[in-house]
Amino acid sequence: MSWKTKSNLAWLGALPGVKEDEPLASRTSFGIGGPAEFFLELARPEAIEKALDGCRQRGIPYLLLGAGTNLLVADKGVEGLVVRVVNREHEIDGTRVRAGAGLKMMRLARIVADANLRGFEFAIGVPGTVGGAVYQDAGCWGKEMREVLVEAEGFVPGKGRQRWTAPALELGYRTSALRDGDLKGALVVSATVHLQRGDGEEARQLMARLTRERSETQPIKTKNCGSVFKNPPGDSAGRLVQAGGLKGARKGNAAVSTLHGNFIVNEGGATAADVRRLIEHVMAEVKRRFGVQLEPEVEMVGRWR
Ligand SMILES: Cc1cc2nc3c(=O)[nH]c(=O)nc-3n(C[C@H](O)[C@H](O)[C@H](O)COP(=O)(O)OP(=O)(O)OC[C@H]3O[C@@H](n4cnc5c(N)ncnc54)[C@H](O)[C@@H]3O)c2cc1C
């Protein structure tokens, strides 16, 4: 039975601050995708938790949204409720830092450098939020979230607030219990990381150098979602795409970057269907030529049929 009963629609429509048919394209780094049927942007974890509990009780589908930097939203949009998580508080206690899930990783990288803490410089390369980074163990330049994470506070609809140690979250290369395991559908409320005391100026200089180097090798100023594919064991997806002669391949207004093979760029007006067809084309070609099955790192969400 569809969840779209009169009473569920009335409940969604009465959520404080809710918007209907709210465009999502501008809330993703790809700049692509249809609207959310119902949309909330919430900073108070209690309000997010209440909305998610209600959805669970009523069988209403929901999607948590961070900065939208790892999502391909379908052209037909997203069914049910989309909740954008924007709690951005942070607390520094010695070498421990607790950050709200909605805080951007890049912002936190600067905050902790200014507090003379080291070990979080890698986060300057991750444009998503702390919640999104925990969700799939984001990482950059050989360092990942799991190396600094102590614990996360979370919420499981129907079960309430929980505290997860890093091992309980089963973080691994672009995976976790939240993305692929028992905690699917759970909310990350905040995360605590453990860093080292050090020279903030050195951290800032390192971040500036890494950012400069990256802008020369990756199309980071275009509309994209970062790496489209996970690196297969012992190899790099970008290398395989390049070796397959697929740089510059295109479907509609979506093109494989000529700068880096693991990036797909929305050149303006690309649809989600264009990007998906291009992803499938690249996967098929890499499989045919090298026998390697690439796996998307980007998540495809919403109504594809
Ligand atoms: C230019 C560019 C460069 C990038 N470089 C890197 C890189 O070097 N390394 C890397 O790892 N990634 C990189 N990315 C990808 C992206 O930034 C990361 O995957 C990031 O962790 C996604 O966070 P987000 O807040 O944007 O999540 P979103 O894209 O909004 O969501 C992704 C998933 O996380 C879930 N989620 C978000 N917030 C929460 C929450 N609070 N609780 C539970 N689930 C949540 C969503 O439901 C969704 O399933 C890059 C992206 C871009 C555009």
The ligand as a Gaussian input file, in Angstrom:
#p B3LYP/6-31G(d) Opt

LIG

0 1
 C       34.814000      18.734000      -5.652000
 C       34.578000      17.560000      -4.735000
 C       35.655000      16.910000      -4.158000
 C       35.455000      15.812000      -3.309000
 N       36.535000      15.201000      -2.751000
 C       36.361000      14.178000      -1.895000
 C       37.482000      13.549000      -1.265000
 O       38.629000      13.911000      -1.479000
 N       37.244000      12.519000      -0.423000
 C       35.989000      12.087000      -0.144000
 O       35.835000      11.167000       0.652000
 N       34.919000      12.654000      -0.718000
 C       35.064000      13.691000      -1.583000
 N       33.980000      14.273000      -2.171000
 C       32.641000      13.700000      -1.940000
 C       31.881000      14.259000      -0.739000
 O       32.330000      15.534000      -0.346000
 C       31.945000      13.301000       0.433000
 O       31.443000      12.041000       0.091000
 C       31.158000      13.830000       1.647000
 O       31.428000      12.990000       2.744000
 C       29.662000      13.907000       1.417000
 O       29.099000      14.688000       2.461000
 P       27.746000      15.526000       2.240000
 O       27.468000      16.265000       3.476000
 O       27.858000      16.336000       1.006000
 O       26.705000      14.351000       2.041000
 P       25.502000      14.298000       0.991000
 O       26.061000      14.237000      -0.389000
 O       24.507000      15.332000       1.289000
 O       24.908000      12.880000       1.350000
 C       25.663000      11.697000       1.101000
 C       25.091000      10.580000       1.972000
 O       25.353000      10.893000       3.331000
 C       24.160000      10.789000       4.084000
 N       24.197000      11.777000       5.183000
 C       24.483000      13.089000       5.091000
 N       24.407000      13.670000       6.310000
 C       24.061000      12.687000       7.182000
 C       23.825000      12.639000       8.585000
 N       23.918000      13.720000       9.366000
 N       23.483000      11.446000       9.138000
 C       23.399000      10.332000       8.383000
 N       23.591000      10.324000       7.052000
 C       23.942000      11.474000       6.462000
 C       23.052000      11.123000       3.096000
 O       21.807000      10.584000       3.502000
 C       23.576000      10.447000       1.843000
 O       23.206000       9.088000       1.843000
 C       34.141000      15.359000      -3.032000
 C       33.048000      16.030000      -3.615000
 C       33.263000      17.121000      -4.445000
 C       32.075000      17.831000      -5.034000

